[in-house]
């Protein structure tokens, strides 16, 4: 019996496939906190929350991406993330976060539905916390 040490991963946005290939592990920001996925993981279907996706490819350097939201599906052999917005974690991602925070605050000002307003305010809070936690060298 052989131990599986890698699995297939795709990070997909509406515009393009951001990453596709075999990886050793991935750290995901899920609703219940950050979760590490390894080969052979049990099946999951979950929501991605604003945070950092950390990918450890089989070959190459660790990659980090900023996501705002999305859906992840995991099986024992693969992991696929569908997301609207994803940015490589670099000096430009703070600008993207600031833009999204500003756009969402503009939307909040014109909303009368309290439940929707609450969810958008929580989204802004999550993005602000993410922005404040970034340590870019």
Secondary structure, 3 states (H helix, E strand, C coil): CCCCCCEEEEEECCCCEEEEEEEEEEEEEECCEEEEEECCCCCEEEEECCEEEEEEECCCCCEEEEECCEEEEECCCEEEEEECCEEECCCCHHHHHHHHHHHHHHHHHCCCCHHHHHHHHHHHHHHHHHHHHCCCC
